[in-house]
Amino acid sequence: MKKILAAVDALHFSEHELKSYKYIADKARGELTILFLENIAGEAVQYAALESGALDYQAIIAESMEEREKKSKENKKRLQDYYRDNGMDVTVREIPGVPLAEALEESRFADLLLVRNDTTFTILTDSNPPRFVKDLLTQAQCPVMVIPETVHYFREILFSYNGTFSSTFAIRQFTQIFDSLSEVPVKVIYITENDERKIPSGKLIKEYLNHHYEDVTYQSLEGKPAAELLAMTLHSTHGVITLGAYGRSAASRFFHRSEAEAILRTANIPVFITHP
């Protein structure tokens, strides 16, 4: 059984989100561990930054912590009840420390980390995608799948490919984790490099995928590949897509960081990213 992690904001999650984690864990034939994350220390610092002479800072913090603790307990029970009622045993790990640091440490001992695309642990204005999500993608020590709130049944797998090691590695990691999806149609999207229309190592990538999938097709994107791929994800509601390395060196990344973030920000489908 594979170990699947889901990074969940203990104070803000939905039933649709929980359902999505269950679906993906089932497809990976894995056991689900919920990282029930709270940013207590971080929010205390942020409240302090908002302090003014007219506010009783200590009273605000005390009241906030009491409300948080109550809501967190209620949410944990709601989460546990949901999975119990839907026939899934999950491990819930309460983590009230620094969410990013704890999630990164857990990722070292996992096969896949799931995170919702709008997960944030700040009361201040955040980026889109949130900083927490971007930091996970950059630093996680296992593959990461960024999901929208609602994940539909996988009816199509989109493998973005440009011949680099990072794009091939992402395809291979996805295939190994989701080895139950052999009957789902696959579309390999070749991202042209330097006007080269021939798929790099075409014979080898086709041979590999034919070992694992029953229905594989190929499509080449020209012009501005990132924009074309973004348009494709916007029109897909029942798929999942792989990208190569995120936020690393120019030699290892698949797209420029800004292009990858545009896909993460607007995609209606899960985005699978991992680093070699």
N, C-alpha and C positions, 0 to 999 in steps of 0.2 A: 504493500500500500504506500502510495506517495504521501508526503506531508505537505499539505496546502495551508498556507497562512492567509488570513484576511485581516487587513488593518482597518479597524472600525472605530469611529469616533464614538466614545461611550455616551456622549450627550446628544448626538445627532445622527440617526440612521433611520431607514425606512424598511418596511416589510419587503418591498420590491428589491431593495439592496440585499437583504438576507436571502431571498429566493435566488438571486443571481449567484451568490457565493455557493449555495447548495448545488445549483445546476452545474457550475463549472467544476466543483470538487467531484461531483458524480461522473462527469465526462472524463476527468483525469483519473478516475478510479482511486481517489485519495481520501484521506482522513482530514477533516477540517479543524484547524485551530484558529479561534478568534482572538486577535490581539485587541483587547478592550482598552483603548488608549485614552488617557486624559493628560492635559498639559497644565497641571496645577501650578508648578513653579513658573512656567512661562507666562501664564495669565496673571499671576501676582505681579510680575515685573511690568506687564502691560497696563494693569490697573494703576500702578504707581506712576507710570508715564502720563496718565490722564488726570492725576490728582491735582486739585486746586485748593486754595485756602478755604473755600466754602464747603468742602467735603470732609467727612470723618473717614479717612482712609481705612483705618483699622476696622471700623464698623462695617464698611462696605465689603472688605475682604472676608470678614467673619461670616457675614450673611451670605455672601456668594458661595463660600466653601460649604456651608450647611446645605444650601439649595442644590449645589452640585452633587454632594454626597447622596442626598435623597433621590435625585433624578437618576444618578448612576445606578443605584441599587434597583430602582424600578425598571430601568432599561435593561439591566442584566437579566432580570427575571423574564421580561418580555422576550428577550432574545432566546433565552433557554427554553421558554415555553414554545416559541415558534418552531425551533428545530426538533424538540421532542414531539410536538404535534404532527410534524411532517416526517417522522421516522428517521431522523439523522442524529447520531451521537456526535457531539462536538466538544472540544476542549475550549473553555473560556479562560483566558489568561488576563487578569486585571493588571494594567500597567499604568500607575498614576504618576510616573516620572516624566522623562523627556521623550515624547513619542518617537521622534526620528531615531535617536540613539538606540532605543529599545527595539524598534522594528528592524534596524540594520543588524543588530546582534542576532536576533531571531532568524533573519534571512540566511545567515551563514549555515544554518542547520535545517534548511527547508528546500523543497523542490520547486515551489512556486509561491509568489506573494501576490495577492490580489488587493487592489485599492481602488476606491471610487474616484472618478476624475475630478471631483470638487472637494475632496477631503482637505480640511485645513484646521489648524489648531491655534489660530490667532483671532483676537477680537478686533484687530486693526485691519485696514484695507490690505488685501492680498492680491497676488498676481493670478493670472489665468493661463495655464494651469497653476494651482496653488504651489507655493514654495515647497511644502511638504511632499507633494507628489513628484516634483522635479528632483528634489534631493534623493528620494527613494530610487528614482530611475537612474540617477548618476552613481549612487553608492551601494545599492543593494547587492548582495553576494549570491543571489539566485535570480532566476527570471522573474520579471514583474509583468502582471497583466493589469492595465488600467481600464476600468469598465465604466460605462454609463450607469445610471441608477437601475435601469431595467435592461437585462440581457435576454434576448430572444433565442430560441433554439438555433443552434448552428446548422445552417443549410448551405454554407459556402465558406471555404477557407481561402484567404487571400495571402499569398506569399510574395512579399516585395523582394526583388532580387536584382543585384547589379554586379554579381560576380565576386564581390569582396568576401573576405572571410567572415566579417561580422554579419552580413546578410545571410550567408549560408549557415552560420552557427545558429542564428535565430530560428531558421527553418528546421534545423536538426533538433534543437532543444524542444521546440513545440511538438514535433513529431514524436519524440520520445516520451514527453509528458502526456500527450493526448493520443496514445496509441490505440484508443478505441474508436477513433474517427476515420478509419480507413475507407468507409463508404461515403463520406461527405465529399462532394465535388471540390476540387482544388483548382484555383486559378493562380498561376505564377505570373506576376506582373514584372516584366523586365524593365528596369529603369535604365535607359540608354546613357552611356558614358562616352564622351568625346565623339559623338555622332556614330558610334559603333553600333550597328543594328543587329549584328550577330550575337546571340546569347553566349556569354563567356562560359566555357566548360559545359556547353549545352548538352553534350552526350552524357556527361557524368551526372549532372543535376537531374536529367530525365531518368537515367537509370536508377538513381537513388529513390526518387519519388515513386517510380513504378513499383518499387519493392514494398512501399507502404500505403499507397492509395490506388483506388480502382479507377478513378476518373480525374485526369489531370489535363488541363489546357494551359496555353501560354498566350500572353498578350504583351506587346511592346508599347511603351509610352514614349512619345517624343515631345518636343517643345520644352515646356517646363514640367518635368516629371513630378515634382512635389505638388504642384497645383493640380495636375491630372489625377494623381493618387488621392488627393484630398477630395476632389469631386466624386471619385469612385466610392470613398467611404461615406460620403454624405448621402449617397443613393442606396447604400446597403443597410438593411435593418436586421438581417438574419445571418450575419457573417462575423468573422474575426480576422484580424490582419496582423502580420508580423512586420516589425521594423528592425533594422540593425542597431548597433550601439548608439546610445544617447549621451550627449554631453561629454564625449571623450575627445581624443585628438582627431585632427583632420584625417589621419590615416585610418582610423578605426570606425569613425561614425558613418552613418548611412546618408543622412541629410544634414544640412546645417541645423543647428539647434532650433532656430526660429521656425524653420519649416516643419520640423518634427512637432514642435509645440502647437503649430496651427492645426495639425492633424489631431493631436491629443485634445485640443480645445473644442473641436467641432465634430469629431467622429461620433457616429451613432452606434458604433460597434466596439467591442473590446480591442485593445491594442496591446500586442505581446512584444516586449522588448527585453533583450538580455545582452550581456557583455561577454565576449570571449575570455 
